[in-house]
Amino acid sequence: MPETLSIALKEWAAICLALIEGQQSLIVRKGGIAEASGDFQIEAARFLLYPTFVHQRETGLCPDAKPLLDAAQKSQPPAGKIRLEAWAEVTGVYQVRNLVPALLLAHLHKYSDETIEKRFHYRSPGLNVLALRVHRLQAPVEIAEEAVYLGCKSWVPLKNEVSLANSAPVLTDRQYRDVVEQLDTLLRPTAIV
């Protein structure tokens, strides 16, 4: 395992909080406007979670995620700062080409069905589901938000290395295996990282 990381993946702040609290262990990606190929690509198997408030809205989350949204907004760092609290490792990739299996994952995440459907149909049908083993940093790290970090892109190379020393997995091995077994049953993995 690396001692430090300097690459981050942007995700809605409320979803980052759900990941950090062990309420979900997956993310659903399609590809941002600024993605070179237009499609989401895994640029790193291990990365920091970069909470973003861009495009995040209550209707993008399931109804029981409202407390996460409120908590994320209340703990938002000052303007010009990014608060990093966790890192994740991709343990499986699922390319979903049918909407029904994507919707069957609702019990495993905090995205709304509307968000899943929009992402699925964006540009061309399909999306990527990434199984993530999330680790909480020993203490939150605040860094300056640089202009190069902004925009609709998934991956952000950070100017600073962030230490992973004394970070701890959010879920036990058994809890995480349970999630992955459900994903494998519902989706069948297309890649193991």
C-alpha positions, 0 to 999 in steps of 0.5 A: 500500500502506498504511504501517500496519495496525490490523486483524487476522484471528485464525488458529491460531498454527500456521497463522500460522507456516505462512503466515509460512514460506511453507508455505501461502498460503491460509486456510479460513474459515466464520464464528465464533460471534461473527460478526454474520451467522454467516458469515465476511465479509471486513472488510479486504483487508489485515490483520495475522495474529493468532496464536491458541491457542484451539481449536488442537489437533494433530488440527486439523492434518495430521500433517506440521504437528506441528513447526509446532504445537510451534514455535508453542507454544514461541514463544508470547508471555507471557500478556497479549501478542500477537506479530504477525509478518506481514500478508496481502493477500487476492488471491482469494476462493473460495466452495466449495459441494462438499466434494470440491474443498475436500479436493483442496486438502490439498497447499496447506495444513496443516489436517487433512481433519477440520478441512476437513470440520467447517468445511465442514459447520458450520451449512450446507454450504460454506466460503470459501478466501482466497488470501493474499499474506503479508508478514513484518514487519521485526521482530515486534511485541508488543502488549497483549492487550485484553479486546475482542480475546478471543472467537470472532471473526475480525476484531479492530480493534487499538488500535495501528497497526502499521508495515509499513515494510520488510516483505517478501513470504514467497514470490516472485511466481512462487511465489505465482502457482503457488499461485493458478493451482492454486487457480484450477484446482481452485476457480475464483475467485468474487471477486478482491480 
